[in-house]
Amino acid sequence: MSAATIPSSRVFLPRCSVSAHCGSLLILVVATSLLVVAGHLDPSARGVGTHLQLGLPACGFLVKTTVPCATCGMTTAFALAAEGELVAAMITQPMGAALAVTAAASALVSAYALVAGLSLAPLVNALWQPRPVLVAAGFAMASWVYKIAVFHAGS
């Protein structure tokens, strides 16, 4: 069956409006910007602190408690992933690595949607449901526990 004969009901992403194009463009710009900035950072060998290169302060939670916060290591993981070091990113902070891969996938999908004139609304609606959100939250919590264990094992 050629593309011209495929019924429109089988198309996953429907044609979109100007506002949908703006949404796709926004996703593309934000995701790409995150990865470009991360690619210019020098990942910290400690697994935390890469964000200091952006002029941000040290993690107050880590400083006060000596326990990494839930986001400690995410900038380092992003920087590693942006350099193609996905295994090192996953070892550093699993949720940060997953978010970096998600940013890359989001950039690709939104670029495709822009070029093809398709809406991302069905995809976003499918992902913004209780089950995927709870799975992501559970993975984030497990990543935090992992980061605490790895951080203190390395100290």
C-alpha positions as CSV (number, residue, x, y, z in Angstrom):
1,M,0.0,0.0,0.0
2,S,1.5,3.3,-1.0
3,A,1.6,6.4,1.3
4,A,-1.1,8.0,-0.9
5,T,-3.6,5.2,-0.3
6,I,-3.1,4.9,3.5
7,P,-6.4,6.1,5.1
8,S,-5.9,9.2,7.3
9,S,-7.3,7.3,10.3
10,R,-4.1,5.3,10.4
11,V,-1.8,8.3,10.6
12,F,-0.4,8.5,14.2
13,L,0.3,12.2,14.2
14,P,-2.5,14.4,12.6
15,R,-1.8,17.5,10.6
16,C,-1.4,20.5,12.8
17,S,-2.2,24.1,13.3
18,V,0.2,27.1,13.7
19,S,0.0,26.7,17.5
20,A,1.1,23.1,17.2
21,H,4.0,24.1,15.0
22,C,5.0,26.6,17.7
23,G,4.9,23.9,20.3
24,S,7.1,21.6,18.2
25,L,9.5,24.5,17.6
26,L,9.6,25.2,21.4
27,I,10.4,21.6,22.2
28,L,13.1,21.5,19.5
29,V,14.7,24.7,20.7
30,V,14.6,23.8,24.5
31,A,15.8,20.2,24.0
32,T,18.6,21.1,21.6
33,S,19.7,24.0,23.8
34,L,20.0,21.8,26.8
35,L,22.1,19.3,24.9
36,V,24.3,22.0,23.3
37,V,25.0,23.6,26.7
38,A,25.6,20.2,28.3
39,G,28.0,19.4,25.5
40,H,30.1,22.4,26.3
41,L,30.5,21.5,30.0
42,D,33.4,19.5,31.4
43,P,31.8,16.6,33.4
44,S,32.9,16.5,37.0
45,A,34.9,13.4,37.9
46,R,33.1,13.4,41.3
47,G,29.8,12.9,39.6
48,V,28.4,16.1,41.1
49,G,29.3,19.8,40.7
50,T,29.3,20.2,36.9
51,H,26.6,22.8,37.3
52,L,29.1,25.1,39.0
53,Q,30.4,25.9,35.5
54,L,27.1,27.5,34.8
55,G,27.6,30.0,37.7
56,L,25.1,28.1,39.9
57,P,25.8,27.7,43.6
58,A,26.8,24.4,45.2
59,C,23.9,22.1,46.2
60,G,22.7,23.4,49.5
61,F,21.2,20.0,50.4
62,L,24.5,18.2,49.8
63,V,26.5,20.9,51.7
64,K,24.2,20.8,54.8
65,T,23.5,17.0,54.9
66,T,26.5,15.4,53.0
67,V,23.7,13.5,51.2
68,P,23.2,14.3,47.4
69,C,19.8,15.7,46.5
70,A,17.5,14.1,44.0
71,T,19.0,16.2,41.2
72,C,22.7,15.8,42.2
73,G,24.7,14.5,39.2
74,M,22.1,15.3,36.6
75,T,24.1,18.0,35.0
76,T,27.1,15.7,35.0
77,A,25.0,13.0,33.4
78,F,23.7,15.4,30.8
79,A,27.3,16.5,30.0
80,L,28.4,12.9,29.6
81,A,25.5,11.9,27.5
82,A,26.0,14.9,25.2
83,E,29.5,13.7,24.6
84,G,28.2,10.2,23.7
85,E,29.2,8.6,27.0
86,L,25.9,7.0,27.8
87,V,27.2,4.3,30.0
88,A,29.1,6.8,32.1
89,A,26.1,9.0,32.2
90,M,23.9,6.1,33.5
91,I,26.5,5.2,36.1
92,T,26.7,8.9,37.3
93,Q,22.9,9.6,37.6
94,P,20.5,7.2,35.9
95,M,17.6,9.7,35.8
96,G,19.9,12.4,34.4
97,A,21.0,10.0,31.6
98,A,17.3,9.1,30.9
99,L,16.4,12.8,30.7
100,A,19.3,13.5,28.3
101,V,18.2,10.7,26.1
102,T,14.6,12.0,26.3
103,A,15.9,15.5,25.3
104,A,17.6,14.0,22.3
105,A,14.6,12.0,21.3
106,S,12.3,15.0,21.8
107,A,14.5,17.1,19.5
108,L,14.4,14.5,16.8
109,V,10.7,13.9,17.1
110,S,9.8,17.6,17.2
111,A,12.1,18.3,14.2
112,Y,10.3,15.5,12.3
113,A,6.9,16.9,13.3
114,L,7.9,20.4,12.1
115,V,9.1,19.2,8.7
116,A,6.1,16.8,8.2
117,G,3.6,19.3,9.5
118,L,2.3,16.9,12.2
119,S,1.0,17.5,15.6
120,L,2.7,16.1,18.7
121,A,-0.5,16.4,20.8
122,P,-1.5,12.7,20.6
123,L,2.0,11.6,21.6
124,V,2.1,14.1,24.5
125,N,-1.3,13.1,25.6
126,A,-0.4,9.4,25.6
127,L,2.7,10.1,27.7
128,W,1.0,12.5,30.1
129,Q,-1.1,9.7,31.8
130,P,-0.8,8.4,35.3
131,R,1.1,5.2,34.5
132,P,4.0,6.8,32.5
133,V,4.2,9.7,35.0
134,L,4.3,7.3,38.0
135,V,6.9,5.1,36.3
136,A,9.1,8.2,35.7
137,A,8.6,9.3,39.3
138,G,9.5,5.8,40.6
139,F,12.6,5.8,38.4
140,A,13.6,9.2,39.7
141,M,13.3,8.0,43.3
142,A,15.3,4.9,42.6
143,S,17.9,7.0,40.8
144,W,18.2,9.2,43.9
145,V,18.7,6.2,46.2
146,Y,21.3,4.8,43.8
147,K,23.1,8.2,43.7
148,I,23.2,8.4,47.5
149,A,24.6,4.8,47.7
150,V,27.2,5.4,45.0
151,F,28.2,8.9,46.3
152,H,28.9,7.6,49.8
153,A,30.6,4.4,48.5
154,G,33.1,6.6,46.6
155,S,33.8,9.0,49.5
